[in-house]
Amino acid sequence: MSNMLQTKTAEEILTTVFKPKEFIIDGLLTQGLYVLAGAQKVRKSWLAMDICLSIATGATVLGRDTIQGTALYLCLEDNYQRVQDRLFQMNAEPIESLHFAVAADKIGSGLEEQIEAFKKEHNDLKIVVVDVMQMVRSNVESSYGTDYEELIGLKHLAYRLGICIMLIHHTRKCKDNDPFNMISGSTGISGSADGSFVLVETRRGSGHATLHCVGRDFENAELQMHFDTDVMRWIVENEAAPKKSRDNIVLSAIYLFIRERIHFEGTATELVTELKTVTDEVIYPNRVTRDLVQNGYELSKYGIDFKYERVHKGRIIILHYNGERVGSDGRNVTVTQTLPDSSQSSI
């Protein structure tokens, strides 16, 4: 039957190496649907322009690194002369990887096809900014159901194309202790999005603001900023807290071990025992498999192929070092493709 549910078992999910999401702004923006909201004239469009320009040139933005690629800005309330004025004020260089459009179809009436066609012509497309969201909406009324249903299609499109779609939106005039409750419309807007950013000025026209950030793929953050009129950009005043991670410890130990060993097959307990020869860190057998699965795609960049295989006595970990592939960005790497013959089946 065509309408049967397509499912995966917990075992399949927990033993599959997935390609990790790519943060186009480190720790802040990745593939999916995002909303950037703020009051009128709060300079949220300047922020969106800076984000697109920084991604197109590979420059830092909001104090964070970016991944360079093509950016598309749908400035639907402007004309090209105003876009030119803003680019001049930002001292932008003429670059081929930043594109603008002042008109677009509405959601469900051609917008998705326009974005997809643009992606086909620009394979390295990273971000599409829609300024403002209301210009591409088909529904006039706002309710949780209509808001969610209308935006979920853009979210699925972003996933399928592997890009970020950012919608510029307004906030209500009323104040709220939770800035995300100030986003205009129903909670279906923020509910459908993978992340929301709300730009709130300390005092109207002060040029000082807080960017409240919440999302599914990054830790919540509040960025204190001021607007620098010399470069027409928002400048972050508080640095991002360094991320604490123990995964690098595991990756480093495995790399040192397998570079000398070349090939390993054994249980998690046996691997932990072997890793004691290269690190004094305590690594638990019930955690090592999880760390390997979560970082399997990253390991492939260092020439390490990983597989988790079921045998008669249970599951074993298989690692193999392929020095010829060290330095690959991993984008075209199949994680298990170069394992010995006994290990060629998929995870």
Secondary structure, 3 states (H helix, E strand, C coil): CCCCCCCCCHHHHHCCCCCCCCCCECCCECCEEEEEEECCCCCHHHHHHHHHHHHHHCCCECCECECCCEEEEEECCCCHHHHHHHHHHCCCCCCCCEEEECCCCCCCCCHHHHHHHHHHHCCCEEEEEEECHHHHCCCCCCCHHHHHHHHHHHHHHHHHHCCEEEEEEEECCCCCCCHHHHECCCHHHHHHCCEEEEEEECCCCCCEEEEEEEECCCCCEEEEEEEECCCCEEEECCCCCCCCCCHHHHHHHHHHHHHHHCEEEECHHHHHHHHCCCCCCCCCHHHHHHHHHHHHHHHHCCCEEEEEEEECCEEEEEEEECHHHCCCCCCCCCCCCCCCHHHCCCC
